[in-house]
Amino acid sequence: MLSLLLLAAPLAAAPSGSNLELLASAPSAAVVNEVIELKPAAGHHFGVEAPQKCGGARALEVTPRRFRCRLDRPGAAPVVASVCDDAKTYCKQARFSVTVTGAAAAAKAAAAHAAPKGGRHGPAGFVSNDPAAALARAKKEGKPLFIHFYGIWCPPCNELEEHAYPAPEFKAAAAGFVLAALDADAPVSFDWKARFKVGGYPTLVVADASLREIGRVVGSRSGAALAKFLGEMAALKDRPVEAVATAVAKGGGTPEERLRVARWRAERAEFEEVERLLAGRTDPAGRRALLDAREEAARRAGDAPARLAVVKALLKDFPDSADFTRWAALVADEDKAAGAALRQAVRSSVEVWSASPALGEAGWSAGDLLGEEAGFIAAVESTVAARPFWLKAAAAHEAQAATSPLGAAARAANFGRAYALGKAGEHAAAAALLESLVKAYPEEFTFHYEYAYALQETGEYAKAYPSAVKAWENGYGDNWLRATRLKALLELKLGRPADAAKTVDDALSETALPPTTEVRSYRYVIALRALREEIAKKL
């Protein structure tokens, strides 16, 4: 994520003797509290013992291959990094300045774009957007916490709320926990998101009353699968994974404990630790955990060749996994011939897993699995050949929507259904479905944004713009940043580059990022900066 930040930001004008060629890249602009990450040029490393400078403060972290620096005050922030060549013949200082903005309007932005009452209310029975109250209750009742990090725009988050949490199995298992829900787009969630390094949604964390993590699940699961997970967590409540990690770091721990810690490290994107913990493991569980971590690390780094190699290894070693079709689709996107050779295996896997009661435990719904198959067919054959597969996915989502307690206004399955209809070329049907959801949730960011986005995809910019504005008016936190970009993009498409520039400039001047890069706010700021460069070409 951080490397994307640097690639997106333009280089500062290099003063004489700046030695910027020693760095892979160097940003020229940032907002208050932003964390930048520098990487050395090929064949170089950072001198960890040498003096470093970060806007007048110490760097957050300096390792041979990474320099992390938080810029917490406005103005010109000088950055100095000591870089040495790997042959150890010289060390030099790379110097540049970053213009930091955002503090002056931070309070205004927080007020204008704050989440309503701290965030959208979470599922029934959960302590919503009040971490202090949830923690106090956990201490008083002597129970561990089950923390649901969610976004109102997130289909698998909504799937949990609509299907898993009302399930009798989940309710019975959850009785021994204090349930807490945190809106990932609301500032009230930022401290705990940083504490637990939450990078995707939904993330479900179990922690004790001292906020020591016991375990987590990322993604949606069935009620029965979550009940099983909670049973496992209850058995481990006196052995938090953080405590196990400390023992393992000192050379202790069983192979099972090392695997548990490795999975936890992977979920926190601490991939170097995963490699160390699982080095030499050949057992299926250890091998799978290592390959999963390597795939995610390559995805985050944007290293397509490395990811392709890992995914091919996963296909070979774990052909019976519910993830087989997803992996095959990834291969097909990069290597059509290799993907085509998997066609029958994909069909067989989908047939088995779509009828399996273990599908929910594996983190899939039938509609999503069929959608993966449709994407695979599009990659190895054509979008025309994929159309009936997308329609099958849409039908599966429609069937799931019929089981939602929200009825016709089901959120989770209707997201997937609208997407599948659009991919099938049924744009009018997709737009009509999203329009019905806009009417069901008239003052919410989510469906206004999706409706506007779908319309702009088909070139209906004027029709999309009112909903984009509505999403922008009702958005908060990261939602607002996403809506800001869509509003500005439509203004540009409608021939109003000056309005688009003002929309982006106002947003960038008002944005104050939380003090952690483990949240998605950074991605959206990067996207706004990139769009601003595109707008500048039209002015």
C-alpha positions as a Python dict, from the first residue, in 0.01 Angstrom:
ca = {
    (1, 'M'): (0, 0, 0),
    (2, 'L'): (274, 241, 99),
    (3, 'S'): (476, 172, -212),
    (4, 'L'): (172, 275, -414),
    (5, 'L'): (176, 605, -231),
    (6, 'L'): (525, 678, -349),
    (7, 'L'): (462, 570, -705),
    (8, 'A'): (157, 794, -726),
    (9, 'A'): (321, 1107, -586),
    (10, 'P'): (532, 1327, -819),
    (11, 'L'): (898, 1378, -749),
    (12, 'A'): (1003, 1704, -595),
    (13, 'A'): (1231, 1927, -795),
    (14, 'A'): (1569, 1787, -702),
    (15, 'P'): (1815, 2042, -566),
    (16, 'S'): (2182, 2008, -644),
    (17, 'G'): (2338, 1735, -434),
    (18, 'S'): (2002, 1588, -335),
    (19, 'N'): (2108, 1236, -444),
    (20, 'L'): (1748, 1135, -523),
    (21, 'E'): (1880, 874, -763),
    (22, 'L'): (1958, 669, -451),
    (23, 'L'): (1584, 631, -381),
    (24, 'A'): (1325, 432, -574),
    (25, 'S'): (1096, 737, -545),
    (26, 'A'): (1032, 1039, -325),
    (27, 'P'): (695, 1212, -270),
    (28, 'S'): (660, 1589, -293),
    (29, 'A'): (320, 1627, -121),
    (30, 'A'): (142, 1478, 180),
    (31, 'V'): (-135, 1560, 425),
    (32, 'V'): (-105, 1589, 800),
    (33, 'N'): (-39, 1256, 975),
    (34, 'E'): (48, 1083, 650),
    (35, 'V'): (311, 811, 670),
    (36, 'I'): (544, 793, 372),
    (37, 'E'): (763, 497, 298),
    (38, 'L'): (1089, 518, 107),
    (39, 'K'): (1264, 232, -66),
    (40, 'P'): (1628, 240, -178),
    (41, 'A'): (1721, 221, -544),
    (42, 'A'): (1822, -121, -676),
    (43, 'G'): (2158, -226, -541),
    (44, 'H'): (2133, -1, -235),
    (45, 'H'): (2018, -12, 127),
    (46, 'F'): (1953, 232, 409),
    (47, 'G'): (2230, 286, 662),
    (48, 'V'): (2041, 199, 977),
    (49, 'E'): (2309, 340, 1208),
    (50, 'A'): (2348, 670, 1021),
    (51, 'P'): (2154, 990, 1101),
    (52, 'Q'): (1810, 1015, 941),
    (53, 'K'): (1568, 1308, 936),
    (54, 'C'): (1191, 1321, 903),
    (55, 'G'): (1046, 1671, 913),
    (56, 'G'): (1235, 1753, 1231),
    (57, 'A'): (1142, 1426, 1407),
    (58, 'R'): (1284, 1075, 1418),
    (59, 'A'): (1181, 827, 1152),
    (60, 'L'): (922, 570, 1257),
    (61, 'E'): (1130, 282, 1124),
    (62, 'V'): (1456, 237, 936),
    (63, 'T'): (1558, -106, 810),
    (64, 'P'): (1800, -182, 525),
    (65, 'R'): (1510, -191, 276),
    (66, 'R'): (1252, 40, 430),
    (67, 'F'): (1235, 393, 571),
    (68, 'R'): (901, 495, 726),
    (69, 'C'): (833, 852, 827),
    (70, 'R'): (522, 1026, 971),
    (71, 'L'): (466, 1390, 876),
    (72, 'D'): (255, 1532, 1158),
    (73, 'R'): (273, 1908, 1101),
    (74, 'P'): (198, 2139, 808),
    (75, 'G'): (459, 2316, 602),
    (76, 'A'): (780, 2210, 429),
    (77, 'A'): (908, 1888, 587),
    (78, 'P'): (1275, 1809, 513),
    (79, 'V'): (1357, 1441, 477),
    (80, 'V'): (1711, 1305, 492),
    (81, 'A'): (1788, 936, 438),
    (82, 'S'): (2129, 775, 451),
    (83, 'V'): (2170, 531, 160),
    (84, 'C'): (2462, 293, 100),
    (85, 'D'): (2544, 76, -197),
    (86, 'D'): (2520, -298, -138),
    (87, 'A'): (2885, -339, -233),
    (88, 'K'): (2963, -122, 73),
    (89, 'T'): (3186, 122, -113),
    (90, 'Y'): (2999, 440, -12),
    (91, 'C'): (2712, 592, 186),
    (92, 'K'): (2543, 918, 87),
    (93, 'Q'): (2252, 1129, 208),
    (94, 'A'): (1940, 1158, -9),
    (95, 'R'): (1761, 1486, 63),
    (96, 'F'): (1424, 1625, -41),
    (97, 'S'): (1132, 1825, 97),
    (98, 'V'): (765, 1732, 126),
    (99, 'T'): (489, 1994, 132),
    (100, 'V'): (246, 1891, 407),
    (101, 'T'): (-106, 2034, 406),
    (102, 'G'): (-438, 1972, 574),
    (103, 'A'): (-408, 2086, 935),
    (104, 'A'): (-581, 2421, 898),
    (105, 'A'): (-902, 2264, 773),
    (106, 'A'): (-887, 1939, 968),
    (107, 'A'): (-1146, 2044, 1227),
    (108, 'K'): (-1374, 2180, 956),
    (109, 'A'): (-1342, 1858, 757),
    (110, 'A'): (-1408, 1643, 1062),
    (111, 'A'): (-1726, 1834, 1135),
    (112, 'A'): (-1846, 1846, 775),
    (113, 'H'): (-1775, 1483, 696),
    (114, 'A'): (-1808, 1311, 1032),
    (115, 'A'): (-1997, 988, 1057),
    (116, 'P'): (-2348, 1033, 1200),
    (117, 'K'): (-2329, 986, 1578),
    (118, 'G'): (-1988, 826, 1545),
    (119, 'G'): (-2088, 586, 1267),
    (120, 'R'): (-2376, 385, 1127),
    (121, 'H'): (-2537, 167, 1391),
    (122, 'G'): (-2404, -188, 1386),
    (123, 'P'): (-2588, -520, 1409),
    (124, 'A'): (-2851, -584, 1675),
    (125, 'G'): (-2697, -695, 2005),
    (126, 'F'): (-2360, -528, 1937),
    (127, 'V'): (-2215, -228, 2122),
    (128, 'S'): (-2198, 12, 1828),
    (129, 'N'): (-1911, 255, 1774),
    (130, 'D'): (-1826, 290, 2141),
    (131, 'P'): (-1498, 108, 2205),
    (132, 'A'): (-1465, 243, 2559),
    (133, 'A'): (-1810, 112, 2656),
    (134, 'A'): (-1742, -227, 2496),
    (135, 'L'): (-1409, -259, 2676),
    (136, 'A'): (-1558, -156, 3010),
    (137, 'R'): (-1831, -415, 2970),
    (138, 'A'): (-1577, -686, 2883),
    (139, 'K'): (-1381, -609, 3199),
    (140, 'K'): (-1692, -598, 3416),
    (141, 'E'): (-1837, -924, 3283),
    (142, 'G'): (-1504, -1105, 3249),
    (143, 'K'): (-1569, -1189, 2885),
    (144, 'P'): (-1355, -1161, 2571),
    (145, 'L'): (-1449, -916, 2297),
    (146, 'F'): (-1577, -1009, 1952),
    (147, 'I'): (-1510, -702, 1737),
    (148, 'H'): (-1682, -658, 1401),
    (149, 'F'): (-1497, -404, 1182),
    (150, 'Y'): (-1733, -319, 896),
    (151, 'G'): (-1817, -74, 620),
    (152, 'I'): (-2170, 15, 520),
    (153, 'W'): (-2060, -24, 157),
    (154, 'C'): (-1909, -371, 213),
    (155, 'P'): (-2120, -664, 78),
    (156, 'P'): (-1961, -937, 295),
    (157, 'C'): (-2007, -711, 600),
    (158, 'N'): (-2374, -681, 517),
    (159, 'E'): (-2391, -1054, 455),
    (160, 'L'): (-2274, -1115, 812),
    (161, 'E'): (-2536, -877, 948),
    (162, 'E'): (-2819, -1018, 739),
    (163, 'H'): (-2743, -1390, 756),
    (164, 'A'): (-2468, -1499, 997),
    (165, 'Y'): (-2536, -1293, 1309),
    (166, 'P'): (-2911, -1374, 1329),
    (167, 'A'): (-2834, -1749, 1301),
    (168, 'P'): (-2921, -1946, 1618),
    (169, 'E'): (-2579, -2116, 1619),
    (170, 'F'): (-2397, -1783, 1625),
    (171, 'K'): (-2621, -1636, 1894),
    (172, 'A'): (-2563, -1934, 2122),
    (173, 'A'): (-2185, -1922, 2078),
    (174, 'A'): (-2171, -1543, 2111),
    (175, 'A'): (-2333, -1546, 2455),
    (176, 'G'): (-1988, -1578, 2612),
    (177, 'F'): (-1853, -1267, 2439),
    (178, 'V'): (-1908, -892, 2444),
    (179, 'L'): (-2002, -801, 2087),
    (180, 'A'): (-1865, -472, 1952),
    (181, 'A'): (-1913, -319, 1608),
    (182, 'L'): (-1694, -43, 1462),
    (183, 'D'): (-1773, 150, 1144),
    (184, 'A'): (-1442, 143, 956),
    (185, 'D'): (-1512, 482, 796),
    (186, 'A'): (-1575, 659, 1127),
    (187, 'P'): (-1286, 812, 1323),
    (188, 'V'): (-1406, 630, 1634),
    (189, 'S'): (-1269, 310, 1479),
    (190, 'F'): (-920, 438, 1396),
    (191, 'D'): (-745, 357, 1724),
    (192, 'W'): (-857, -5, 1730),
    (193, 'K'): (-800, -47, 1356),
    (194, 'A'): (-441, 65, 1414),
    (195, 'R'): (-406, -151, 1726),
    (196, 'F'): (-512, -465, 1541),
    (197, 'K'): (-370, -368, 1198),
    (198, 'V'): (-703, -410, 1023),
    (199, 'G'): (-653, -386, 649),
    (200, 'G'): (-968, -536, 497),
    (201, 'Y'): (-1337, -570, 575),
    (202, 'P'): (-1502, -738, 737),
    (203, 'T'): (-1236, -823, 993),
    (204, 'L'): (-1361, -1005, 1301),
    (205, 'V'): (-1122, -988, 1595),
    (206, 'V'): (-1148, -1173, 1926),
    (207, 'A'): (-948, -1007, 2205),
    (208, 'D'): (-935, -1021, 2582),
    (209, 'A'): (-1024, -734, 2813),
    (210, 'S'): (-663, -610, 2789),
    (211, 'L'): (-704, -589, 2409),
    (212, 'R'): (-462, -875, 2353),
    (213, 'E'): (-571, -1049, 2035),
    (214, 'I'): (-675, -1413, 2060),
    (215, 'G'): (-760, -1464, 1692),
    (216, 'R'): (-944, -1327, 1391),
    (217, 'V'): (-1140, -1405, 1077),
    (218, 'V'): (-1120, -1191, 763),
    (219, 'G'): (-1419, -1205, 529),
    (220, 'S'): (-1770, -1339, 557),
    (221, 'R'): (-1860, -1674, 711),
    (222, 'S'): (-2183, -1860, 780),
    (223, 'G'): (-2339, -1847, 1125),
    (224, 'A'): (-2238, -2208, 1186),
    (225, 'A'): (-1878, -2138, 1081),
    (226, 'L'): (-1858, -1838, 1314),
    (227, 'A'): (-2002, -2045, 1599),
    (228, 'K'): (-1721, -2296, 1546),
    (229, 'F'): (-1465, -2013, 1538),
    (230, 'L'): (-1598, -1867, 1865),
    (231, 'G'): (-1575, -2207, 2028),
    (232, 'E'): (-1209, -2227, 1928),
    (233, 'M'): (-1146, -1876, 2058),
    (234, 'A'): (-1313, -1953, 2391),
    (235, 'A'): (-1077, -2248, 2436),
    (236, 'L'): (-780, -2017, 2371),
    (237, 'K'): (-895, -1717, 2573),
    (238, 'D'): (-619, -1762, 2831),
    (239, 'R'): (-357, -1801, 2559),
    (240, 'P'): (-375, -1484, 2342),
    (241, 'V'): (-186, -1511, 2017),
    (242, 'E'): (20, -1207, 2118),
    (243, 'A'): (148, -1396, 2424),
    (244, 'V'): (223, -1700, 2209),
    (245, 'A'): (409, -1477, 1963),
    (246, 'T'): (632, -1351, 2244),
    (247, 'A'): (720, -1706, 2346),
    (248, 'V'): (782, -1807, 1985),
    (249, 'A'): (1009, -1506, 1931),
    (250, 'K'): (1225, -1634, 2216),
    (251, 'G'): (1267, -1968, 2042),
    (252, 'G'): (982, -2155, 2208),
    (253, 'G'): (648, -2279, 2089),
    (254, 'T'): (522, -2596, 1926),
    (255, 'P'): (484, -2629, 1547),
    (256, 'E'): (109, -2567, 1591),
    (257, 'E'): (176, -2251, 1790),
    (258, 'R'): (424, -2127, 1530),
    (259, 'L'): (159, -2183, 1263),
    (260, 'R'): (-98, -1995, 1469),
    (261, 'V'): (138, -1700, 1508),
    (262, 'A'): (232, -1710, 1138),
    (263, 'R'): (-132, -1687, 1032),
    (264, 'W'): (-182, -1396, 1269),
    (265, 'R'): (128, -1221, 1132),
    (266, 'A'): (-1, -1271, 778),
    (267, 'E'): (-337, -1115, 864),
    (268, 'R'): (-145, -815, 998),
    (269, 'A'): (58, -796, 673),
    (270, 'E'): (381, -883, 859),
    (271, 'F'): (500, -1104, 579),
    (272, 'E'): (870, -1116, 664),
    (273, 'E'): (777, -1270, 1000),
    (274, 'V'): (562, -1529, 823),
    (275, 'E'): (858, -1635, 610),
    (276, 'R'): (1075, -1671, 918),
    (277, 'L'): (814, -1868, 1113),
    (278, 'L'): (729, -2110, 834),
    (279, 'A'): (1072, -2161, 681),
    (280, 'G'): (1119, -2528, 597),
    (281, 'R'): (756, -2630, 663),
    (282, 'T'): (636, -2897, 419),
    (283, 'D'): (314, -3006, 595),
    (284, 'P'): (-8, -2905, 414),
    (285, 'A'): (-124, -2652, 678),
    (286, 'G'): (213, -2480, 695),
    (287, 'R'): (257, -2485, 318),
    (288, 'R'): (-89, -2337, 260),
    (289, 'A'): (-34, -2061, 516),
    (290, 'L'): (300, -1970, 361),
    (291, 'L'): (164, -1961, 5),
    (292, 'D'): (-141, -1758, 112),
    (293, 'A'): (88, -1503, 276),
    (294, 'R'): (313, -1486, -29),
    (295, 'E'): (14, -1431, -258),
    (296, 'E'): (-114, -1144, -45),
    (297, 'A'): (233, -990, -18),
    (298, 'A'): (273, -1002, -397),
    (299, 'R'): (-76, -855, -446),
    (300, 'R'): (-3, -564, -217),
    (301, 'A'): (332, -504, -384),
    (302, 'G'): (175, -513, -731),
    (303, 'D'): (418, -791, -830),
    (304, 'A'): (210, -978, -1089),
    (305, 'P'): (478, -1233, -1191),
    (306, 'A'): (546, -1331, -830),
    (307, 'R'): (176, -1358, -756),
    (308, 'L'): (118, -1573, -1065),
    (309, 'A'): (392, -1813, -958),
    (310, 'V'): (243, -1846, -609),
    (311, 'V'): (-110, -1898, -740),
    (312, 'K'): (9, -2173, -974),
    (313, 'A'): (169, -2344, -674),
    (314, 'L'): (-159, -2315, -481),
    (315, 'L'): (-351, -2472, -770),
    (316, 'K'): (-106, -2761, -786),
    (317, 'D'): (-86, -2828, -413),
    (318, 'F'): (-449, -2761, -309),
    (319, 'P'): (-681, -2866, -594),
    (320, 'D'): (-966, -2947, -354),
    (321, 'S'): (-983, -2598, -205),
    (322, 'A'): (-1292, -2379, -239),
    (323, 'D'): (-1050, -2111, -359),
    (324, 'F'): (-952, -2316, -666),
    (325, 'T'): (-1175, -2118, -903),
    (326, 'R'): (-1046, -1784, -774),
    (327, 'W'): (-689, -1897, -828),
    (328, 'A'): (-772, -2026, -1177),
    (329, 'A'): (-929, -1692, -1268),
    (330, 'L'): (-613, -1512, -1152),
    (331, 'V'): (-400, -1741, -1369),
    (332, 'A'): (-630, -1691, -1668),
    (333, 'D'): (-599, -1313, -1637),
    (334, 'E'): (-220, -1335, -1669),
    (335, 'D'): (-170, -1654, -1874),
    (336, 'K'): (-464, -1739, -2100),
    (337, 'A'): (-320, -2069, -2219),
    (338, 'A'): (-250, -2190, -1867),
    (339, 'G'): (-598, -2080, -1764),
    (340, 'A'): (-765, -2261, -2053),
    (341, 'A'): (-604, -2588, -1942),
    (342, 'L'): (-792, -2555, -1613),
    (343, 'R'): (-1139, -2520, -1763),
    (344, 'Q'): (-1274, -2864, -1675),
    (345, 'A'): (-1115, -2858, -1332),
    (346, 'V'): (-1286, -2525, -1262),
    (347, 'R'): (-1625, -2662, -1367),
    (348, 'S'): (-1581, -2966, -1143),
    (349, 'S'): (-1471, -2754, -848),
    (350, 'V'): (-1771, -2521, -883),
    (351, 'E'): (-2012, -2815, -906),
    (352, 'V'): (-1872, -2969, -589),
    (353, 'W'): (-1844, -2655, -382),
    (354, 'S'): (-2170, -2485, -486),
    (355, 'A'): (-2356, -2787, -342),
    (356, 'S'): (-2135, -2824, -34),
    (357, 'P'): (-2263, -2733, 313),
    (358, 'A'): (-1903, -2629, 390),
    (359, 'L'): (-1917, -2344, 136),
    (360, 'G'): (-2003, -2084, 401),
    (361, 'E'): (-1729, -2208, 630),
    (362, 'A'): (-1484, -2154, 344),
    (363, 'G'): (-1595, -1791, 315),
    (364, 'W'): (-1797, -1814, -7),
    (365, 'S'): (-2156, -1768, -116),
    (366, 'A'): (-2291, -1952, -418),
    (367, 'G'): (-2333, -1626, -610),
    (368, 'D'): (-1975, -1519, -546),
    (369, 'L'): (-1837, -1860, -647),
    (370, 'L'): (-2037, -1857, -971),
    (371, 'G'): (-1915, -1504, -1032),
    (372, 'E'): (-1556, -1625, -1007),
    (373, 'E'): (-1632, -1891, -1266),
    (374, 'A'): (-1785, -1628, -1493),
    (375, 'G'): (-1474, -1413, -1463),
    (376, 'F'): (-1262, -1718, -1547),
    (377, 'I'): (-1469, -1791, -1859),
    (378, 'A'): (-1438, -1428, -1970),
    (379, 'A'): (-1060, -1451, -1940),
    (380, 'V'): (-1013, -1781, -2126),
    (381, 'E'): (-1292, -1737, -2384),
    (382, 'S'): (-1482, -1410, -2415),
    (383, 'T'): (-1726, -1178, -2241),
    (384, 'V'): (-1998, -1322, -2465),
    (385, 'A'): (-1921, -1676, -2351),
    (386, 'A'): (-1921, -1558, -1990),
    (387, 'R'): (-2268, -1400, -2012),
    (388, 'P'): (-2474, -1709, -1914),
    (389, 'F'): (-2236, -1771, -1623),
    (390, 'W'): (-2286, -1416, -1497),
    (391, 'L'): (-2662, -1463, -1526),
    (392, 'K'): (-2633, -1781, -1316),
    (393, 'A'): (-2440, -1580, -1056),
    (394, 'A'): (-2708, -1309, -1060),
    (395, 'A'): (-2979, -1574, -1007),
    (396, 'A'): (-2788, -1718, -711),
    (397, 'H'): (-2757, -1373, -555),
    (398, 'E'): (-3130, -1317, -613),
    (399, 'A'): (-3208, -1643, -435),
    (400, 'Q'): (-2994, -1537, -141),
    (401, 'A'): (-3159, -1194, -132),
    (402, 'A'): (-3494, -1367, -92),
    (403, 'T'): (-3372, -1514, 239),
    (404, 'S'): (-3262, -1177, 381),
    (405, 'P'): (-3461, -1025, 667),
    (406, 'L'): (-3447, -699, 470),
    (407, 'G'): (-3661, -846, 192),
    (408, 'A'): (-3647, -654, -136),
    (409, 'A'): (-3406, -408, 25),
    (410, 'A'): (-3146, -679, 94),
    (411, 'R'): (-2808, -515, 84),
    (412, 'A'): (-2547, -791, 55),
    (413, 'A'): (-2691, -1012, -217),
    (414, 'N'): (-2827, -720, -419),
    (415, 'F'): (-2477, -574, -441),
    (416, 'G'): (-2359, -897, -600),
    (417, 'R'): (-2667, -930, -816),
    (418, 'A'): (-2631, -579, -960),
    (419, 'Y'): (-2264, -640, -1034),
    (420, 'A'): (-2332, -973, -1204),
    (421, 'L'): (-2613, -822, -1414),
    (422, 'G'): (-2382, -545, -1527),
    (423, 'K'): (-2109, -792, -1623),
    (424, 'A'): (-2369, -991, -1819),
    (425, 'G'): (-2448, -680, -2020),
    (426, 'E'): (-2784, -630, -1851),
    (427, 'H'): (-2702, -269, -1769),
    (428, 'A'): (-3061, -148, -1759),
    (429, 'A'): (-3158, -424, -1514),
    (430, 'A'): (-2852, -350, -1297),
    (431, 'A'): (-2930, 22, -1295),
    (432, 'A'): (-3297, -43, -1211),
    (433, 'L'): (-3197, -263, -917),
    (434, 'L'): (-2955, -1, -784),
    (435, 'E'): (-3217, 270, -835),
    (436, 'S'): (-3460, 70, -621),
    (437, 'L'): (-3195, 52, -348),
    (438, 'V'): (-3137, 427, -372),
    (439, 'K'): (-3507, 470, -299),
    (440, 'A'): (-3486, 224, -9),
    (441, 'Y'): (-3186, 408, 141),
    (442, 'P'): (-3236, 770, 21),
    (443, 'E'): (-3000, 939, 268),
    (444, 'E'): (-2715, 690, 255),
    (445, 'F'): (-2387, 713, 70),
    (446, 'T'): (-2373, 349, -37),
    (447, 'F'): (-2631, 299, -308),
    (448, 'H'): (-2617, 653, -442),
    (449, 'Y'): (-2249, 591, -501),
    (450, 'E'): (-2301, 250, -662),
    (451, 'Y'): (-2584, 380, -881),
    (452, 'A'): (-2380, 680, -998),
    (453, 'Y'): (-2075, 462, -1058),
    (454, 'A'): (-2277, 215, -1268),
    (455, 'L'): (-2424, 496, -1479),
    (456, 'Q'): (-2087, 657, -1543),
    (457, 'E'): (-1953, 319, -1654),
    (458, 'T'): (-2209, 323, -1937),
    (459, 'G'): (-2143, 688, -2022),
    (460, 'E'): (-2461, 830, -1865),
    (461, 'Y'): (-2270, 1111, -1694),
    (462, 'A'): (-2552, 1364, -1660),
    (463, 'K'): (-2786, 1104, -1513),
    (464, 'A'): (-2516, 982, -1276),
    (465, 'Y'): (-2417, 1324, -1142),
    (466, 'P'): (-2711, 1391, -902),
    (467, 'S'): (-2653, 1061, -722),
    (468, 'A'): (-2280, 1128, -710),
    (469, 'V'): (-2353, 1460, -541),
    (470, 'K'): (-2594, 1288, -303),
    (471, 'A'): (-2327, 1031, -215),
    (472, 'W'): (-2078, 1314, -159),
    (473, 'E'): (-2324, 1501, 65),
    (474, 'N'): (-2398, 1191, 275),
    (475, 'G'): (-2051, 1041, 276),
    (476, 'Y'): (-1811, 1052, 568),
    (477, 'G'): (-1456, 941, 626),
    (478, 'D'): (-1329, 720, 347),
    (479, 'N'): (-1678, 714, 194),
    (480, 'W'): (-1656, 1087, 142),
    (481, 'L'): (-1315, 1060, -25),
    (482, 'R'): (-1450, 798, -267),
    (483, 'A'): (-1756, 1007, -344),
    (484, 'T'): (-1538, 1316, -391),
    (485, 'R'): (-1337, 1139, -659),
    (486, 'L'): (-1651, 1018, -840),
    (487, 'K'): (-1809, 1365, -827),
    (488, 'A'): (-1493, 1525, -968),
    (489, 'L'): (-1457, 1256, -1235),
    (490, 'L'): (-1812, 1320, -1354),
    (491, 'E'): (-1752, 1695, -1356),
    (492, 'L'): (-1453, 1632, -1578),
    (493, 'K'): (-1654, 1404, -1807),
    (494, 'L'): (-1928, 1669, -1827),
    (495, 'G'): (-1678, 1928, -1952),
    (496, 'R'): (-1642, 2114, -1623),
    (497, 'P'): (-1271, 2081, -1540),
    (498, 'A'): (-1265, 2393, -1322),
    (499, 'D'): (-1540, 2250, -1100),
    (500, 'A'): (-1359, 1917, -1089),
    (501, 'A'): (-1034, 2087, -986),
    (502, 'K'): (-1210, 2277, -706),
    (503, 'T'): (-1379, 1957, -582),
    (504, 'V'): (-1044, 1776, -556),
    (505, 'D'): (-844, 2071, -424),
    (506, 'D'): (-1098, 2140, -149),
    (507, 'A'): (-1096, 1774, -48),
    (508, 'L'): (-717, 1748, -36),
    (509, 'S'): (-689, 2068, 165),
    (510, 'E'): (-947, 1943, 416),
    (511, 'T'): (-820, 1588, 458),
    (512, 'A'): (-634, 1494, 776),
    (513, 'L'): (-532, 1129, 773),
    (514, 'P'): (-528, 905, 1081),
    (515, 'P'): (-181, 827, 1216),
    (516, 'T'): (-153, 483, 1058),
    (517, 'T'): (-113, 352, 707),
    (518, 'E'): (-316, 41, 786),
    (519, 'V'): (-637, 215, 676),
    (520, 'R'): (-768, 269, 327),
    (521, 'S'): (-777, 649, 352),
    (522, 'Y'): (-431, 658, 199),
    (523, 'R'): (-544, 478, -118),
    (524, 'Y'): (-823, 728, -173),
    (525, 'V'): (-595, 1027, -126),
    (526, 'I'): (-358, 874, -382),
    (527, 'A'): (-648, 834, -625),
    (528, 'L'): (-752, 1196, -576),
    (529, 'R'): (-399, 1318, -645),
    (530, 'A'): (-382, 1111, -964),
    (531, 'L'): (-718, 1248, -1079),
    (532, 'R'): (-599, 1604, -1006),
    (533, 'E'): (-309, 1551, -1245),
    (534, 'E'): (-553, 1433, -1512),
    (535, 'I'): (-776, 1737, -1452),
    (536, 'A'): (-478, 1972, -1485),
    (537, 'K'): (-432, 1856, -1845),
    (538, 'K'): (-786, 1978, -1928),
    (539, 'L'): (-762, 2324, -1771),
}
